[in-house]
């Protein structure tokens, strides 16, 4: 499975960005895809995940501001990020795993940098 992430950039605090992650290869019908982020000097953390049955999970820090979704083919996952804050600045990674579980991902995409200026 290959994951191609895009959509990062520089935005002012309060602004919005949408990240995309396109999956290709041998996609298992029952899967979970997610977005993670890693800020400088910090551990990578789960931001949001979505199962192929469309159940979602969010980190408390982004609830109400970020929305994860996927297209009808369930091969592309989006992360709509609104009301961005400087603390959201990080490299964002998408991930994929077979099965319905928000941890233990098997495949990772390259990161995309999100920078939120104050």
Jmol script that loads the backbone (N, CA, C; Angstrom):
load data "model"
ATOM      1  N   UNK A   1       0.848  -1.185   0.000  1.00  0.00           N
ATOM      2  CA  UNK A   1       0.000   0.000   0.000  1.00  0.00           C
ATOM      3  C   UNK A   1       0.886   1.237   0.000  1.00  0.00           C
ATOM      4  N   UNK A   2       0.566   2.168  -0.884  1.00  0.00           N
ATOM      5  CA  UNK A   2       1.292   3.433  -0.943  1.00  0.00           C
ATOM      6  C   UNK A   2       0.332   4.545  -0.549  1.00  0.00           C
ATOM      7  N   UNK A   3       0.848   5.499   0.196  1.00  0.00           N
ATOM      8  CA  UNK A   3       0.058   6.639   0.653  1.00  0.00           C
ATOM      9  C   UNK A   3       0.722   7.924   0.195  1.00  0.00           C
ATOM     10  N   UNK A   4      -0.051   8.777  -0.425  1.00  0.00           N
ATOM     11  CA  UNK A   4       0.460  10.057  -0.926  1.00  0.00           C
ATOM     12  C   UNK A   4      -0.310  11.181  -0.258  1.00  0.00           C
ATOM     13  N   UNK A   5       0.378  11.915   0.595  1.00  0.00           N
ATOM     14  CA  UNK A   5      -0.257  13.010   1.325  1.00  0.00           C
ATOM     15  C   UNK A   5       0.041  14.336   0.646  1.00  0.00           C
ATOM     16  N   UNK A   6      -0.905  15.250   0.767  1.00  0.00           N
ATOM     17  CA  UNK A   6      -0.718  16.590   0.214  1.00  0.00           C
ATOM     18  C   UNK A   6      -1.601  17.574   0.959  1.00  0.00           C
ATOM     19  N   UNK A   7      -1.352  18.861   0.732  1.00  0.00           N
ATOM     20  CA  UNK A   7      -2.234  19.889   1.266  1.00  0.00           C
ATOM     21  C   UNK A   7      -1.667  20.740   2.379  1.00  0.00           C
ATOM     22  N   UNK A   8      -0.470  20.451   2.838  1.00  0.00           N
ATOM     23  CA  UNK A   8       0.104  21.268   3.896  1.00  0.00           C
ATOM     24  C   UNK A   8       0.489  22.644   3.391  1.00  0.00           C
ATOM     25  N   UNK A   9       0.848  23.505   4.318  1.00  0.00           N
ATOM     26  CA  UNK A   9       1.268  24.845   3.935  1.00  0.00           C
ATOM     27  C   UNK A   9       1.302  25.763   5.128  1.00  0.00           C
ATOM     28  N   UNK A  10       1.397  27.043   4.817  1.00  0.00           N
ATOM     29  CA  UNK A  10       1.461  28.089   5.840  1.00  0.00           C
ATOM     30  C   UNK A  10       0.120  28.796   5.904  1.00  0.00           C
ATOM     31  N   UNK A  11      -0.411  28.949   7.112  1.00  0.00           N
ATOM     32  CA  UNK A  11      -1.695  29.616   7.287  1.00  0.00           C
ATOM     33  C   UNK A  11      -1.648  30.423   8.571  1.00  0.00           C
ATOM     34  N   UNK A  12      -2.420  31.487   8.612  1.00  0.00           N
ATOM     35  CA  UNK A  12      -2.488  32.289   9.828  1.00  0.00           C
ATOM     36  C   UNK A  12      -3.427  31.633  10.838  1.00  0.00           C
ATOM     37  N   UNK A  13      -3.201  31.943  12.085  1.00  0.00           N
ATOM     38  CA  UNK A  13      -4.069  31.435  13.145  1.00  0.00           C
ATOM     39  C   UNK A  13      -5.519  31.806  12.837  1.00  0.00           C
ATOM     40  N   UNK A  14      -6.411  30.846  13.056  1.00  0.00           N
ATOM     41  CA  UNK A  14      -7.814  31.044  12.733  1.00  0.00           C
ATOM     42  C   UNK A  14      -8.193  30.597  11.337  1.00  0.00           C
ATOM     43  N   UNK A  15      -7.204  30.315  10.526  1.00  0.00           N
ATOM     44  CA  UNK A  15      -7.453  29.897   9.154  1.00  0.00           C
ATOM     45  C   UNK A  15      -7.731  28.413   9.036  1.00  0.00           C
ATOM     46  N   UNK A  16      -7.845  27.971   7.774  1.00  0.00           N
ATOM     47  CA  UNK A  16      -8.197  26.575   7.489  1.00  0.00           C
ATOM     48  C   UNK A  16      -7.264  25.988   6.449  1.00  0.00           C
ATOM     49  N   UNK A  17      -7.115  24.675   6.517  1.00  0.00           N
ATOM     50  CA  UNK A  17      -6.394  23.903   5.510  1.00  0.00           C
ATOM     51  C   UNK A  17      -7.090  22.561   5.372  1.00  0.00           C
ATOM     52  N   UNK A  18      -6.952  21.958   4.199  1.00  0.00           N
ATOM     53  CA  UNK A  18      -7.449  20.602   4.015  1.00  0.00           C
ATOM     54  C   UNK A  18      -6.324  19.712   3.518  1.00  0.00           C
ATOM     55  N   UNK A  19      -6.064  18.654   4.233  1.00  0.00           N
ATOM     56  CA  UNK A  19      -5.065  17.675   3.844  1.00  0.00           C
ATOM     57  C   UNK A  19      -5.754  16.511   3.127  1.00  0.00           C
ATOM     58  N   UNK A  20      -5.042  15.939   2.172  1.00  0.00           N
ATOM     59  CA  UNK A  20      -5.537  14.775   1.446  1.00  0.00           C
ATOM     60  C   UNK A  20      -4.512  13.660   1.515  1.00  0.00           C
ATOM     61  N   UNK A  21      -4.996  12.436   1.524  1.00  0.00           N
ATOM     62  CA  UNK A  21      -4.112  11.269   1.517  1.00  0.00           C
ATOM     63  C   UNK A  21      -4.732  10.221   0.600  1.00  0.00           C
ATOM     64  N   UNK A  22      -4.070   9.948  -0.502  1.00  0.00           N
ATOM     65  CA  UNK A  22      -4.559   8.973  -1.468  1.00  0.00           C
ATOM     66  C   UNK A  22      -3.838   7.651  -1.272  1.00  0.00           C
ATOM     67  N   UNK A  23      -4.614   6.604  -1.096  1.00  0.00           N
ATOM     68  CA  UNK A  23      -4.054   5.262  -0.914  1.00  0.00           C
ATOM     69  C   UNK A  23      -4.156   4.481  -2.216  1.00  0.00           C
ATOM     70  N   UNK A  24      -3.120   3.712  -2.508  1.00  0.00           N
ATOM     71  CA  UNK A  24      -3.131   2.861  -3.697  1.00  0.00           C
ATOM     72  C   UNK A  24      -2.467   1.534  -3.364  1.00  0.00           C
ATOM     73  N   UNK A  25      -2.708   0.556  -4.230  1.00  0.00           N
ATOM     74  CA  UNK A  25      -2.138  -0.765  -3.989  1.00  0.00           C
ATOM     75  C   UNK A  25      -3.214  -1.724  -3.491  1.00  0.00           C
ATOM     76  N   UNK A  26      -2.819  -2.673  -2.694  1.00  0.00           N
ATOM     77  CA  UNK A  26      -3.732  -3.710  -2.214  1.00  0.00           C
ATOM     78  C   UNK A  26      -4.475  -3.234  -0.967  1.00  0.00           C
ATOM     79  N   UNK A  27      -5.573  -2.516  -1.227  1.00  0.00           N
ATOM     80  CA  UNK A  27      -6.366  -1.959  -0.137  1.00  0.00           C
ATOM     81  C   UNK A  27      -7.332  -3.012   0.382  1.00  0.00           C
ATOM     82  N   UNK A  28      -7.236  -3.306   1.643  1.00  0.00           N
ATOM     83  CA  UNK A  28      -8.137  -4.257   2.272  1.00  0.00           C
ATOM     84  C   UNK A  28      -9.459  -3.554   2.532  1.00  0.00           C
ATOM     85  N   UNK A  29     -10.581  -4.264   2.277  1.00  0.00           N
ATOM     86  CA  UNK A  29     -11.892  -3.618   2.378  1.00  0.00           C
ATOM     87  C   UNK A  29     -12.201  -3.145   3.796  1.00  0.00           C
ATOM     88  N   UNK A  30     -11.726  -3.863   4.785  1.00  0.00           N
ATOM     89  CA  UNK A  30     -11.910  -3.459   6.181  1.00  0.00           C
ATOM     90  C   UNK A  30     -10.597  -2.847   6.637  1.00  0.00           C
ATOM     91  N   UNK A  31     -10.601  -1.532   6.807  1.00  0.00           N
ATOM     92  CA  UNK A  31      -9.350  -0.864   7.131  1.00  0.00           C
ATOM     93  C   UNK A  31      -9.611   0.381   7.966  1.00  0.00           C
ATOM     94  N   UNK A  32      -8.557   0.934   8.462  1.00  0.00           N
ATOM     95  CA  UNK A  32      -8.593   2.197   9.181  1.00  0.00           C
ATOM     96  C   UNK A  32      -7.506   3.096   8.611  1.00  0.00           C
ATOM     97  N   UNK A  33      -7.877   4.328   8.341  1.00  0.00           N
ATOM     98  CA  UNK A  33      -6.893   5.322   7.922  1.00  0.00           C
ATOM     99  C   UNK A  33      -6.916   6.474   8.900  1.00  0.00           C
ATOM    100  N   UNK A  34      -5.820   7.143   9.006  1.00  0.00           N
ATOM    101  CA  UNK A  34      -5.731   8.165  10.046  1.00  0.00           C
ATOM    102  C   UNK A  34      -4.719   9.227   9.683  1.00  0.00           C
ATOM    103  N   UNK A  35      -4.776  10.302  10.449  1.00  0.00           N
ATOM    104  CA  UNK A  35      -3.791  11.366  10.394  1.00  0.00           C
ATOM    105  C   UNK A  35      -3.120  11.459  11.760  1.00  0.00           C
ATOM    106  N   UNK A  36      -1.817  11.622  11.701  1.00  0.00           N
ATOM    107  CA  UNK A  36      -1.003  11.814  12.891  1.00  0.00           C
ATOM    108  C   UNK A  36      -0.173  13.070  12.685  1.00  0.00           C
ATOM    109  N   UNK A  37       0.377  13.587  13.757  1.00  0.00           N
ATOM    110  CA  UNK A  37       1.252  14.736  13.613  1.00  0.00           C
ATOM    111  C   UNK A  37       2.403  14.654  14.601  1.00  0.00           C
ATOM    112  N   UNK A  38       3.474  15.309  14.208  1.00  0.00           N
ATOM    113  CA  UNK A  38       4.648  15.357  15.063  1.00  0.00           C
ATOM    114  C   UNK A  38       5.238  16.751  15.015  1.00  0.00           C
ATOM    115  N   UNK A  39       5.197  17.407  16.147  1.00  0.00           N
ATOM    116  CA  UNK A  39       5.790  18.736  16.269  1.00  0.00           C
ATOM    117  C   UNK A  39       7.256  18.584  16.679  1.00  0.00           C
ATOM    118  N   UNK A  40       8.076  19.590  16.434  1.00  0.00           N
ATOM    119  CA  UNK A  40       9.491  19.509  16.804  1.00  0.00           C
ATOM    120  C   UNK A  40       9.672  19.177  18.285  1.00  0.00           C
ATOM    121  N   UNK A  41      10.475  18.162  18.564  1.00  0.00           N
ATOM    122  CA  UNK A  41      10.743  17.786  19.938  1.00  0.00           C
ATOM    123  C   UNK A  41       9.626  17.021  20.624  1.00  0.00           C
ATOM    124  N   UNK A  42       8.582  16.702  19.880  1.00  0.00           N
ATOM    125  CA  UNK A  42       7.428  16.009  20.450  1.00  0.00           C
ATOM    126  C   UNK A  42       7.285  14.621  19.834  1.00  0.00           C
ATOM    127  N   UNK A  43       6.548  13.769  20.528  1.00  0.00           N
ATOM    128  CA  UNK A  43       6.250  12.457  19.979  1.00  0.00           C
ATOM    129  C   UNK A  43       5.128  12.568  18.955  1.00  0.00           C
ATOM    130  N   UNK A  44       5.103  11.625  18.040  1.00  0.00           N
ATOM    131  CA  UNK A  44       4.017  11.586  17.071  1.00  0.00           C
ATOM    132  C   UNK A  44       2.726  11.234  17.800  1.00  0.00           C
ATOM    133  N   UNK A  45       1.644  11.914  17.427  1.00  0.00           N
ATOM    134  CA  UNK A  45       0.372  11.666  18.081  1.00  0.00           C
ATOM    135  C   UNK A  45      -0.729  11.472  17.048  1.00  0.00           C
ATOM    136  N   UNK A  46      -1.711  10.666  17.443  1.00  0.00           N
ATOM    137  CA  UNK A  46      -2.875  10.461  16.588  1.00  0.00           C
ATOM    138  C   UNK A  46      -3.749  11.701  16.630  1.00  0.00           C
ATOM    139  N   UNK A  47      -4.111  12.211  15.463  1.00  0.00           N
ATOM    140  CA  UNK A  47      -4.992  13.368  15.370  1.00  0.00           C
ATOM    141  C   UNK A  47      -6.425  12.920  15.136  1.00  0.00           C
ATOM    142  N   UNK A  48      -6.616  12.069  14.132  1.00  0.00           N
ATOM    143  CA  UNK A  48      -7.957  11.589  13.807  1.00  0.00           C
ATOM    144  C   UNK A  48      -7.846  10.313  12.995  1.00  0.00           C
ATOM    145  N   UNK A  49      -8.824   9.445  13.165  1.00  0.00           N
ATOM    146  CA  UNK A  49      -8.853   8.203  12.413  1.00  0.00           C
ATOM    147  C   UNK A  49     -10.254   7.934  11.904  1.00  0.00           C
ATOM    148  N   UNK A  50     -10.329   7.176  10.820  1.00  0.00           N
ATOM    149  CA  UNK A  50     -11.625   6.823  10.254  1.00  0.00           C
ATOM    150  C   UNK A  50     -11.565   5.392   9.759  1.00  0.00           C
ATOM    151  N   UNK A  51     -12.583   4.625  10.140  1.00  0.00           N
ATOM    152  CA  UNK A  51     -12.652   3.240   9.703  1.00  0.00           C
ATOM    153  C   UNK A  51     -13.391   3.163   8.369  1.00  0.00           C
ATOM    154  N   UNK A  52     -13.231   2.068   7.673  1.00  0.00           N
ATOM    155  CA  UNK A  52     -13.896   1.923   6.385  1.00  0.00           C
ATOM    156  C   UNK A  52     -15.418   1.889   6.552  1.00  0.00           C
ATOM    157  N   UNK A  53     -15.901   1.605   7.762  1.00  0.00           N
ATOM    158  CA  UNK A  53     -17.324   1.698   8.050  1.00  0.00           C
ATOM    159  C   UNK A  53     -17.744   3.101   8.442  1.00  0.00           C
ATOM    160  N   UNK A  54     -16.810   4.050   8.370  1.00  0.00           N
ATOM    161  CA  UNK A  54     -17.001   5.485   8.610  1.00  0.00           C
ATOM    162  C   UNK A  54     -17.048   5.904  10.074  1.00  0.00           C
ATOM    163  N   UNK A  55     -16.779   5.025  10.994  1.00  0.00           N
ATOM    164  CA  UNK A  55     -16.651   5.436  12.390  1.00  0.00           C
ATOM    165  C   UNK A  55     -15.370   6.251  12.518  1.00  0.00           C
ATOM    166  N   UNK A  56     -15.427   7.322  13.328  1.00  0.00           N
ATOM    167  CA  UNK A  56     -14.284   8.218  13.461  1.00  0.00           C
ATOM    168  C   UNK A  56     -13.838   8.350  14.911  1.00  0.00           C
ATOM    169  N   UNK A  57     -12.617   8.832  15.056  1.00  0.00           N
ATOM    170  CA  UNK A  57     -12.035   9.051  16.376  1.00  0.00           C
ATOM    171  C   UNK A  57     -11.155  10.282  16.286  1.00  0.00           C
ATOM    172  N   UNK A  58     -11.191  11.142  17.320  1.00  0.00           N
ATOM    173  CA  UNK A  58     -10.424  12.385  17.299  1.00  0.00           C
ATOM    174  C   UNK A  58      -9.654  12.556  18.606  1.00  0.00           C
ATOM    175  N   UNK A  59      -8.497  13.180  18.498  1.00  0.00           N
ATOM    176  CA  UNK A  59      -7.796  13.635  19.687  1.00  0.00           C
ATOM    177  C   UNK A  59      -8.606  14.760  20.318  1.00  0.00           C
ATOM    178  N   UNK A  60      -8.596  14.826  21.633  1.00  0.00           N
ATOM    179  CA  UNK A  60      -9.369  15.866  22.327  1.00  0.00           C
ATOM    180  C   UNK A  60      -8.972  17.264  21.869  1.00  0.00           C
ATOM    181  N   UNK A  61      -7.714  17.440  21.542  1.00  0.00           N
ATOM    182  CA  UNK A  61      -7.210  18.771  21.195  1.00  0.00           C
ATOM    183  C   UNK A  61      -7.757  19.302  19.872  1.00  0.00           C
ATOM    184  N   UNK A  62      -8.333  18.431  19.054  1.00  0.00           N
ATOM    185  CA  UNK A  62      -8.819  18.881  17.748  1.00  0.00           C
ATOM    186  C   UNK A  62     -10.320  18.713  17.585  1.00  0.00           C
ATOM    187  N   UNK A  63     -10.985  18.130  18.566  1.00  0.00           N
ATOM    188  CA  UNK A  63     -12.429  17.918  18.466  1.00  0.00           C
ATOM    189  C   UNK A  63     -13.135  19.258  18.272  1.00  0.00           C
ATOM    190  N   UNK A  64     -14.063  19.265  17.324  1.00  0.00           N
ATOM    191  CA  UNK A  64     -14.807  20.478  17.030  1.00  0.00           C
ATOM    192  C   UNK A  64     -14.126  21.398  16.043  1.00  0.00           C
ATOM    193  N   UNK A  65     -12.853  21.146  15.742  1.00  0.00           N
ATOM    194  CA  UNK A  65     -12.117  21.987  14.788  1.00  0.00           C
ATOM    195  C   UNK A  65     -11.713  21.204  13.539  1.00  0.00           C
ATOM    196  N   UNK A  66     -11.367  19.951  13.704  1.00  0.00           N
ATOM    197  CA  UNK A  66     -10.911  19.118  12.592  1.00  0.00           C
ATOM    198  C   UNK A  66     -11.985  18.089  12.262  1.00  0.00           C
ATOM    199  N   UNK A  67     -12.081  17.764  10.976  1.00  0.00           N
ATOM    200  CA  UNK A  67     -13.012  16.737  10.515  1.00  0.00           C
ATOM    201  C   UNK A  67     -12.300  15.797   9.561  1.00  0.00           C
ATOM    202  N   UNK A  68     -12.357  14.511   9.851  1.00  0.00           N
ATOM    203  CA  UNK A  68     -11.777  13.513   8.959  1.00  0.00           C
ATOM    204  C   UNK A  68     -12.900  12.888   8.141  1.00  0.00           C
ATOM    205  N   UNK A  69     -12.635  12.644   6.873  1.00  0.00           N
ATOM    206  CA  UNK A  69     -13.636  12.049   6.000  1.00  0.00           C
ATOM    207  C   UNK A  69     -12.912  11.235   4.922  1.00  0.00           C
ATOM    208  N   UNK A  70     -13.686  10.456   4.168  1.00  0.00           N
ATOM    209  CA  UNK A  70     -13.073   9.712   3.078  1.00  0.00           C
ATOM    210  C   UNK A  70     -14.023   9.701   1.898  1.00  0.00           C
ATOM    211  N   UNK A  71     -13.500   9.499   0.701  1.00  0.00           N
ATOM    212  CA  UNK A  71     -14.320   9.543  -0.495  1.00  0.00           C
ATOM    213  C   UNK A  71     -15.110   8.242  -0.625  1.00  0.00           C
ATOM    214  N   UNK A  72     -16.011   8.199  -1.601  1.00  0.00           N
ATOM    215  CA  UNK A  72     -16.883   7.037  -1.747  1.00  0.00           C
ATOM    216  C   UNK A  72     -16.112   5.759  -2.048  1.00  0.00           C
ATOM    217  N   UNK A  73     -15.024   5.893  -2.761  1.00  0.00           N
ATOM    218  CA  UNK A  73     -14.203   4.716  -3.057  1.00  0.00           C
ATOM    219  C   UNK A  73     -13.398   4.273  -1.846  1.00  0.00           C
ATOM    220  N   UNK A  74     -13.380   5.123  -0.824  1.00  0.00           N
ATOM    221  CA  UNK A  74     -12.690   4.837   0.441  1.00  0.00           C
ATOM    222  C   UNK A  74     -11.194   4.648   0.265  1.00  0.00           C
ATOM    223  N   UNK A  75     -10.649   5.321  -0.758  1.00  0.00           N
ATOM    224  CA  UNK A  75      -9.203   5.236  -0.945  1.00  0.00           C
ATOM    225  C   UNK A  75      -8.507   6.565  -0.691  1.00  0.00           C
ATOM    226  N   UNK A  76      -9.284   7.616  -0.506  1.00  0.00           N
ATOM    227  CA  UNK A  76      -8.700   8.921  -0.196  1.00  0.00           C
ATOM    228  C   UNK A  76      -9.301   9.445   1.093  1.00  0.00           C
ATOM    229  N   UNK A  77      -8.451   9.887   1.976  1.00  0.00           N
ATOM    230  CA  UNK A  77      -8.889  10.416   3.260  1.00  0.00           C
ATOM    231  C   UNK A  77      -8.530  11.891   3.325  1.00  0.00           C
ATOM    232  N   UNK A  78      -9.431  12.656   3.896  1.00  0.00           N
ATOM    233  CA  UNK A  78      -9.234  14.094   4.015  1.00  0.00           C
ATOM    234  C   UNK A  78      -9.215  14.501   5.496  1.00  0.00           C
ATOM    235  N   UNK A  79      -8.501  15.559   5.757  1.00  0.00           N
ATOM    236  CA  UNK A  79      -8.544  16.159   7.087  1.00  0.00           C
ATOM    237  C   UNK A  79      -8.803  17.650   6.899  1.00  0.00           C
ATOM    238  N   UNK A  80     -10.021  18.049   7.200  1.00  0.00           N
ATOM    239  CA  UNK A  80     -10.376  19.468   7.154  1.00  0.00           C
ATOM    240  C   UNK A  80     -10.026  20.082   8.497  1.00  0.00           C
ATOM    241  N   UNK A  81      -9.153  21.060   8.459  1.00  0.00           N
ATOM    242  CA  UNK A  81      -8.674  21.684   9.686  1.00  0.00           C
ATOM    243  C   UNK A  81      -9.128  23.137   9.709  1.00  0.00           C
ATOM    244  N   UNK A  82      -9.983  23.471  10.665  1.00  0.00           N
ATOM    245  CA  UNK A  82     -10.496  24.822  10.822  1.00  0.00           C
ATOM    246  C   UNK A  82     -10.015  25.418  12.137  1.00  0.00           C
ATOM    247  N   UNK A  83     -10.133  26.706  12.257  1.00  0.00           N
ATOM    248  CA  UNK A  83      -9.740  27.412  13.485  1.00  0.00           C
ATOM    249  C   UNK A  83      -8.347  26.981  13.935  1.00  0.00           C
ATOM    250  N   UNK A  84      -7.432  26.982  13.006  1.00  0.00           N
ATOM    251  CA  UNK A  84      -6.085  26.508  13.307  1.00  0.00           C
ATOM    252  C   UNK A  84      -5.379  27.406  14.309  1.00  0.00           C
ATOM    253  N   UNK A  85      -4.565  26.776  15.129  1.00  0.00           N
ATOM    254  CA  UNK A  85      -3.814  27.467  16.173  1.00  0.00           C
ATOM    255  C   UNK A  85      -2.320  27.220  15.956  1.00  0.00           C
ATOM    256  N   UNK A  86      -1.470  28.090  16.464  1.00  0.00           N
ATOM    257  CA  UNK A  86      -0.026  27.843  16.336  1.00  0.00           C
ATOM    258  C   UNK A  86       0.396  26.484  16.890  1.00  0.00           C
ATOM    259  N   UNK A  87      -0.284  25.983  17.903  1.00  0.00           N
ATOM    260  CA  UNK A  87       0.083  24.686  18.478  1.00  0.00           C
ATOM    261  C   UNK A  87      -0.222  23.527  17.525  1.00  0.00           C
ATOM    262  N   UNK A  88      -0.965  23.801  16.466  1.00  0.00           N
ATOM    263  CA  UNK A  88      -1.237  22.759  15.470  1.00  0.00           C
ATOM    264  C   UNK A  88      -0.072  22.610  14.486  1.00  0.00           C
ATOM    265  N   UNK A  89       0.902  23.479  14.576  1.00  0.00           N
ATOM    266  CA  UNK A  89       2.067  23.399  13.700  1.00  0.00           C
ATOM    267  C   UNK A  89       2.799  22.079  13.914  1.00  0.00           C
ATOM    268  N   UNK A  90       2.971  21.334  12.819  1.00  0.00           N
ATOM    269  CA  UNK A  90       3.599  20.015  12.904  1.00  0.00           C
ATOM    270  C   UNK A  90       3.721  19.442  11.505  1.00  0.00           C
ATOM    271  N   UNK A  91       4.447  18.351  11.416  1.00  0.00           N
ATOM    272  CA  UNK A  91       4.412  17.540  10.200  1.00  0.00           C
ATOM    273  C   UNK A  91       3.277  16.541  10.376  1.00  0.00           C
ATOM    274  N   UNK A  92       2.394  16.508   9.412  1.00  0.00           N
ATOM    275  CA  UNK A  92       1.232  15.627   9.454  1.00  0.00           C
ATOM    276  C   UNK A  92       1.475  14.417   8.558  1.00  0.00           C
ATOM    277  N   UNK A  93       1.170  13.246   9.100  1.00  0.00           N
ATOM    278  CA  UNK A  93       1.363  11.992   8.384  1.00  0.00           C
ATOM    279  C   UNK A  93       0.038  11.243   8.278  1.00  0.00           C
ATOM    280  N   UNK A  94      -0.207  10.635   7.132  1.00  0.00           N
ATOM    281  CA  UNK A  94      -1.347   9.737   7.047  1.00  0.00           C
ATOM    282  C   UNK A  94      -0.852   8.302   7.200  1.00  0.00           C
ATOM    283  N   UNK A  95      -1.762   7.448   7.625  1.00  0.00           N
ATOM    284  CA  UNK A  95      -1.408   6.058   7.887  1.00  0.00           C
ATOM    285  C   UNK A  95      -2.573   5.150   7.542  1.00  0.00           C
ATOM    286  N   UNK A  96      -2.245   3.891   7.324  1.00  0.00           N
ATOM    287  CA  UNK A  96      -3.240   2.892   6.914  1.00  0.00           C
ATOM    288  C   UNK A  96      -2.944   1.577   7.638  1.00  0.00           C
ATOM    289  N   UNK A  97      -4.017   0.891   7.987  1.00  0.00           N
ATOM    290  CA  UNK A  97      -3.856  -0.464   8.491  1.00  0.00           C
ATOM    291  C   UNK A  97      -5.077  -1.281   8.118  1.00  0.00           C
ATOM    292  N   UNK A  98      -4.904  -2.548   8.011  1.00  0.00           N
ATOM    293  CA  UNK A  98      -6.026  -3.454   7.824  1.00  0.00           C
ATOM    294  C   UNK A  98      -6.763  -3.587   9.151  1.00  0.00           C
ATOM    295  N   UNK A  99      -8.046  -3.787   9.041  1.00  0.00           N
ATOM    296  CA  UNK A  99      -8.829  -3.964  10.257  1.00  0.00           C
ATOM    297  C   UNK A  99      -9.306  -2.657  10.840  1.00  0.00           C
ATOM    298  N   UNK A 100     -10.153  -2.755  11.835  1.00  0.00           N
ATOM    299  CA  UNK A 100     -10.723  -1.584  12.503  1.00  0.00           C
ATOM    300  C   UNK A 100     -10.045  -1.407  13.840  1.00  0.00           C
ATOM    301  N   UNK A 101      -8.993  -0.596  13.830  1.00  0.00           N
ATOM    302  CA  UNK A 101      -8.234  -0.299  15.044  1.00  0.00           C
ATOM    303  C   UNK A 101      -7.508   1.010  14.800  1.00  0.00           C
ATOM    304  N   UNK A 102      -7.505   1.903  15.773  1.00  0.00           N
ATOM    305  CA  UNK A 102      -6.889   3.204  15.570  1.00  0.00           C
ATOM    306  C   UNK A 102      -5.402   3.217  15.889  1.00  0.00           C
ATOM    307  N   UNK A 103      -4.823   2.048  16.177  1.00  0.00           N
ATOM    308  CA  UNK A 103      -3.393   1.983  16.512  1.00  0.00           C
ATOM    309  C   UNK A 103      -2.737   0.859  15.727  1.00  0.00           C
ATOM    310  N   UNK A 104      -1.409   0.845  15.735  1.00  0.00           N
ATOM    311  CA  UNK A 104      -0.683  -0.236  15.080  1.00  0.00           C
ATOM    312  C   UNK A 104      -0.731  -0.178  13.565  1.00  0.00           C
ATOM    313  N   UNK A 105      -0.427   0.998  13.002  1.00  0.00           N
ATOM    314  CA  UNK A 105      -0.528   1.163  11.555  1.00  0.00           C
ATOM    315  C   UNK A 105       0.614   0.468  10.827  1.00  0.00           C
ATOM    316  N   UNK A 106       0.271  -0.068   9.652  1.00  0.00           N
ATOM    317  CA  UNK A 106       1.222  -0.851   8.864  1.00  0.00           C
ATOM    318  C   UNK A 106       1.921  -0.009   7.807  1.00  0.00           C
ATOM    319  N   UNK A 107       1.272   1.004   7.321  1.00  0.00           N
ATOM    320  CA  UNK A 107       1.826   1.813   6.249  1.00  0.00           C
ATOM    321  C   UNK A 107       1.682   3.298   6.590  1.00  0.00           C
ATOM    322  N   UNK A 108       2.699   4.044   6.190  1.00  0.00           N
ATOM    323  CA  UNK A 108       2.737   5.469   6.458  1.00  0.00           C
ATOM    324  C   UNK A 108       3.060   6.223   5.181  1.00  0.00           C
ATOM    325  N   UNK A 109       2.448   7.403   5.046  1.00  0.00           N
ATOM    326  CA  UNK A 109       2.799   8.269   3.945  1.00  0.00           C
ATOM    327  C   UNK A 109       3.924   9.201   4.339  1.00  0.00           C
ATOM    328  N   UNK A 110       4.406   9.948   3.372  1.00  0.00           N
ATOM    329  CA  UNK A 110       5.398  10.956   3.690  1.00  0.00           C
ATOM    330  C   UNK A 110       4.690  12.093   4.408  1.00  0.00           C
ATOM    331  N   UNK A 111       5.367  12.840   5.192  1.00  0.00           N
ATOM    332  CA  UNK A 111       4.735  13.909   5.939  1.00  0.00           C
ATOM    333  C   UNK A 111       4.471  15.138   5.087  1.00  0.00           C
ATOM    334  N   UNK A 112       3.528  15.920   5.537  1.00  0.00           N
ATOM    335  CA  UNK A 112       3.264  17.219   4.923  1.00  0.00           C
ATOM    336  C   UNK A 112       3.255  18.250   6.043  1.00  0.00           C
ATOM    337  N   UNK A 113       3.997  19.319   5.837  1.00  0.00           N
ATOM    338  CA  UNK A 113       4.198  20.300   6.893  1.00  0.00           C
ATOM    339  C   UNK A 113       3.054  21.296   6.945  1.00  0.00           C
ATOM    340  N   UNK A 114       2.525  21.477   8.137  1.00  0.00           N
ATOM    341  CA  UNK A 114       1.517  22.500   8.402  1.00  0.00           C
ATOM    342  C   UNK A 114       2.133  23.503   9.371  1.00  0.00           C
ATOM    343  N   UNK A 115       2.157  24.758   8.976  1.00  0.00           N
ATOM    344  CA  UNK A 115       2.695  25.812   9.817  1.00  0.00           C
ATOM    345  C   UNK A 115       1.608  26.850  10.040  1.00  0.00           C
ATOM    346  N   UNK A 116       1.301  27.105  11.308  1.00  0.00           N
ATOM    347  CA  UNK A 116       0.280  28.082  11.661  1.00  0.00           C
ATOM    348  C   UNK A 116       0.964  29.252  12.345  1.00  0.00           C
ATOM    349  N   UNK A 117       0.864  30.412  11.742  1.00  0.00           N
ATOM    350  CA  UNK A 117       1.515  31.596  12.294  1.00  0.00           C
ATOM    351  C   UNK A 117       0.543  32.366  13.184  1.00  0.00           C
ATOM    352  N   UNK A 118       1.108  33.011  14.196  1.00  0.00           N
ATOM    353  CA  UNK A 118       0.262  33.762  15.132  1.00  0.00           C
ATOM    354  C   UNK A 118       0.059  35.185  14.669  1.00  0.00           C
TER     355      UNK A 118
END
end "model"
wireframe off; spacefill off
backbone 0.3
color backbone group
